[in-house]
Amino acid sequence: MKRTLFSGLAGAALALTLLWSQPALVSAAQAVAPHSTPVEVAYGRGGGGWRGVGTVNVGQLIKALQNLTGLDMATIRVELQNGRSLAQIASANGSSGDALVQAVVDAAKVRLNQAVSKGRMTQAEADQMLTTIRERATTLVNDTTVGAQLADRAAKAAERSTLGWLIQAAADQTGLDVATIRSRLRNGETLRAMVTSVGGDPQKVIDAAVNAFRQAATAAMQ
């Protein structure tokens, strides 16, 4: 199977879905909430200057939470999915939301100081970015919808990843090229109808996709 044609699509989605929510792998293709805003996108964009230095996202705050409290990712995931904010989790485990924000701000300040010293931004720009980071981090640590947003993001990633594996398997099983399959999907035709229209077996396509995914996952774990 030509895994190279779709491994790029599946790789990032696979990492996210396995980390965040295994049930999403099962349910994502059936129902995805249409209007939620991924927290990384909502709070993760810095304003100008040295690219990436002014960003703050939930991953950084979760890492800070782990460092400050010793909680593992599985525990944090459950707490977030139960509707608790990062600040609430921190407070219940010997830390605080303010400490999480400060940890991210301190790390960003190091990067910003380096950017200033290298002439990539002015001190005024760095100060403004640090203020923005603090504001965004404060909003994020107090957001009780973070868990729901992350689960939704994982579900959407799982849906895209699953479709990529199925499209490639359908191409291998039917002889249709990937571009044609994608075009017909955009025109409203289902993958099942497409496969059966050329005498293919949808179950064989599913089995092939699952087998390819299993092989890739096994190789990634070695």
Backbone torsions as a table, in degrees:
resi	resn	phi	psi	omega
1	MET	NA	141.0	-174.3
2	LYS	-83.7	75.5	-174.9
3	ARG	-66.3	-23.5	-176.8
4	THR	-64.2	-23.6	-178.0
5	LEU	-73.0	-21.0	-176.6
6	PHE	-133.9	5.9	-179.3
7	SER	-66.4	-32.7	178.5
8	GLY	-63.1	-41.3	178.3
9	LEU	-63.2	-40.6	-172.8
10	ALA	-83.9	-27.0	-170.3
11	GLY	-58.2	-56.1	-178.5
12	ALA	-64.9	-40.6	-179.9
13	ALA	-64.4	-39.9	179.5
14	LEU	-60.9	-46.1	-179.2
15	ALA	-60.2	-44.2	-178.5
16	LEU	-67.4	-45.6	-175.4
17	THR	-68.5	-37.9	178.7
18	LEU	-67.5	-36.5	-179.5
19	LEU	-70.9	-44.0	-168.0
20	TRP	-92.3	-49.1	-170.5
21	SER	-154.8	99.3	178.8
22	GLN	-60.6	-38.2	177.3
23	PRO	-58.9	-24.1	179.5
24	ALA	-63.0	-29.0	178.5
25	LEU	-62.1	-30.4	-177.8
26	VAL	-85.4	-40.8	-168.7
27	SER	-99.2	-11.5	-170.1
28	ALA	-62.2	-37.7	-176.9
29	ALA	-72.1	-12.4	-177.2
30	GLN	-93.8	-39.9	-176.9
31	ALA	-155.3	127.3	177.7
32	VAL	-131.0	127.9	-180.0
33	ALA	-61.3	129.4	-169.4
34	PRO	-84.1	-18.0	-167.8
35	HIS	-119.6	3.1	-177.8
36	SER	-74.5	153.0	-178.7
37	THR	-111.4	117.3	180.0
38	PRO	-56.2	134.9	-174.3
39	VAL	-65.2	-31.2	179.1
40	GLU	-62.8	-37.8	179.4
41	VAL	-74.4	-40.6	-176.5
42	ALA	-64.8	-35.1	-173.8
43	TYR	-123.2	6.2	-168.8
44	GLY	-103.3	15.6	-177.4
45	ARG	-109.5	121.9	176.7
46	GLY	-81.8	167.1	-176.5
47	GLY	-107.6	95.1	172.8
48	GLY	72.5	-168.4	176.0
49	GLY	69.6	-154.2	-177.2
50	TRP	-64.9	118.6	-172.4
51	ARG	-57.1	126.4	175.5
52	GLY	89.8	-19.9	-173.9
53	VAL	-72.3	-24.2	-176.6
54	GLY	-101.8	19.5	-177.7
55	THR	-91.4	155.5	171.0
56	VAL	-145.1	134.4	-179.4
57	ASN	-142.2	172.4	-175.1
58	VAL	-64.1	-30.7	179.1
59	GLY	-61.6	-41.2	178.2
60	GLN	-64.4	-39.9	-179.2
61	LEU	-70.9	-36.9	176.5
62	ILE	-64.7	-40.8	177.5
63	LYS	-61.9	-41.9	177.4
64	ALA	-63.5	-39.4	178.2
65	LEU	-62.5	-42.0	177.0
66	GLN	-61.8	-43.9	-178.2
67	ASN	-65.5	-37.4	-175.2
68	LEU	-81.9	-27.7	-173.7
69	THR	-116.0	-19.5	-176.3
70	GLY	80.1	6.5	178.6
71	LEU	-69.5	147.0	175.7
72	ASP	-90.4	167.8	-174.8
73	MET	-62.5	-38.4	-177.9
74	ALA	-62.3	-41.7	179.5
75	THR	-66.1	-44.6	179.1
76	ILE	-62.0	-41.7	-180.0
77	ARG	-59.4	-46.0	-179.7
78	VAL	-63.2	-43.7	-179.7
79	GLU	-62.0	-44.1	179.1
80	LEU	-65.3	-41.0	179.7
81	GLN	-68.4	-20.5	175.7
82	ASN	-84.5	6.0	174.3
83	GLY	90.4	14.6	178.3
84	ARG	-91.2	148.3	176.5
85	SER	-84.7	165.0	176.0
86	LEU	-61.5	-36.6	178.9
87	ALA	-64.4	-42.2	178.8
88	GLN	-64.1	-41.0	178.5
89	ILE	-64.0	-43.7	179.8
90	ALA	-61.8	-45.3	-177.6
91	SER	-63.5	-32.6	-179.7
92	ALA	-79.7	-5.5	-175.9
93	ASN	-131.4	36.3	170.9
94	GLY	83.6	10.8	178.7
95	SER	-131.1	-152.2	-179.5
96	SER	-160.6	163.1	175.3
97	GLY	-63.3	-38.3	178.3
98	ASP	-60.6	-38.0	179.6
99	ALA	-67.0	-37.5	177.2
100	LEU	-63.2	-46.8	179.5
101	VAL	-60.0	-45.1	-177.2
102	GLN	-64.6	-36.4	179.3
103	ALA	-62.8	-41.6	178.9
104	VAL	-70.2	-40.7	178.7
105	VAL	-62.3	-43.5	179.7
106	ASP	-61.5	-41.9	179.0
107	ALA	-65.6	-40.7	179.5
108	ALA	-66.5	-36.1	-179.2
109	LYS	-62.3	-36.8	176.8
110	VAL	-61.7	-45.9	-179.6
111	ARG	-65.9	-40.6	-179.4
112	LEU	-66.5	-40.1	177.6
113	ASN	-62.1	-37.5	177.0
114	GLN	-64.9	-40.6	179.9
115	ALA	-64.6	-39.8	178.6
116	VAL	-65.8	-43.8	-178.1
117	SER	-64.8	-26.9	179.1
118	LYS	-92.5	4.7	176.6
119	GLY	75.6	18.6	-178.0
120	ARG	-88.0	-11.5	173.4
121	MET	-160.9	163.5	177.5
122	THR	-86.1	165.8	177.5
123	GLN	-64.2	-35.2	178.8
124	ALA	-63.7	-41.6	177.5
125	GLU	-64.2	-41.5	179.4
126	ALA	-63.5	-41.9	179.8
127	ASP	-63.0	-41.6	179.3
128	GLN	-64.7	-41.2	179.2
129	MET	-65.5	-37.3	179.2
130	LEU	-66.1	-37.5	176.1
131	THR	-63.6	-42.8	179.1
132	THR	-63.7	-41.5	178.4
133	ILE	-61.0	-44.5	179.9
134	ARG	-61.9	-43.0	-179.4
135	GLU	-64.1	-45.9	-178.1
136	ARG	-67.7	-41.2	178.7
137	ALA	-63.7	-39.9	178.7
138	THR	-62.4	-42.8	177.3
139	THR	-62.0	-43.6	-175.5
140	LEU	-68.4	-42.2	-176.7
141	VAL	-68.4	-20.9	179.9
142	ASN	-99.0	4.3	-177.4
143	ASP	-84.8	115.0	-179.4
144	THR	-81.6	0.0	179.0
145	THR	-99.4	4.6	-177.7
146	VAL	-56.7	-45.4	-179.0
147	GLY	-60.6	-43.7	179.4
148	ALA	-65.1	-39.3	-179.9
149	GLN	-66.9	-41.5	178.6
150	LEU	-65.7	-40.8	178.0
151	ALA	-63.1	-40.2	178.9
152	ASP	-66.0	-40.9	177.7
153	ARG	-62.5	-41.1	178.6
154	ALA	-64.4	-39.9	179.8
155	ALA	-63.9	-42.3	179.0
156	LYS	-66.0	-39.6	177.8
157	ALA	-64.4	-39.9	178.4
158	ALA	-64.5	-39.4	178.9
159	GLU	-62.7	-46.3	179.3
160	ARG	-63.4	-42.9	-179.8
161	SER	-63.7	-46.5	-179.7
162	THR	-59.4	-43.8	-179.5
163	LEU	-63.4	-38.0	178.9
164	GLY	-61.6	-45.1	178.1
165	TRP	-63.0	-41.9	-178.0
166	LEU	-67.8	-39.1	178.9
167	ILE	-62.2	-45.4	-179.7
168	GLN	-65.5	-40.9	178.0
169	ALA	-63.4	-40.3	178.1
170	ALA	-63.6	-39.4	177.8
171	ALA	-63.2	-43.7	179.9
172	ASP	-65.3	-37.2	-175.3
173	GLN	-80.4	-28.6	-173.0
174	THR	-109.3	-18.9	-176.2
175	GLY	88.5	-7.8	174.7
176	LEU	-69.3	144.9	178.2
177	ASP	-84.0	158.1	-174.4
178	VAL	-59.9	-42.4	-179.0
179	ALA	-60.9	-40.3	178.9
180	THR	-65.0	-43.9	179.6
181	ILE	-61.1	-45.5	-179.8
182	ARG	-63.4	-40.5	179.0
183	SER	-62.5	-43.7	-179.7
184	ARG	-68.6	-33.8	174.9
185	LEU	-63.8	-42.5	178.5
186	ARG	-63.3	-28.0	179.0
187	ASN	-84.2	4.2	172.8
188	GLY	101.2	-2.0	179.3
189	GLU	-79.1	140.3	178.5
190	THR	-81.9	156.5	179.1
191	LEU	-65.7	-37.8	178.4
192	ARG	-60.9	-47.0	179.6
193	ALA	-62.6	-37.6	-179.6
194	MET	-64.6	-44.7	-178.7
195	VAL	-65.9	-46.4	-177.8
196	THR	-68.7	-26.5	-178.7
197	SER	-66.2	-21.8	178.5
198	VAL	-109.8	18.0	176.5
199	GLY	82.2	13.8	-179.7
200	GLY	-84.3	167.8	-179.1
201	ASP	-110.9	111.8	-179.1
202	PRO	-55.5	-35.7	-179.2
203	GLN	-66.2	-35.9	177.1
204	LYS	-66.5	-34.5	176.6
205	VAL	-64.6	-45.7	178.7
206	ILE	-60.2	-46.5	-179.1
207	ASP	-61.1	-40.7	-179.8
208	ALA	-66.1	-40.9	179.5
209	ALA	-65.0	-43.8	179.3
210	VAL	-63.1	-42.2	-179.7
211	ASN	-64.6	-41.6	179.0
212	ALA	-64.7	-42.3	178.3
213	PHE	-62.8	-42.9	-179.1
214	ARG	-62.4	-42.6	179.2
215	GLN	-62.7	-43.9	-179.8
216	ALA	-65.4	-40.7	179.8
217	ALA	-66.3	-40.5	178.5
218	THR	-62.9	-42.9	179.3
219	ALA	-64.7	-37.5	-178.8
220	ALA	-68.1	-25.6	-178.3
221	MET	-84.3	-8.7	-176.2
222	GLN	-83.4	NA	NA
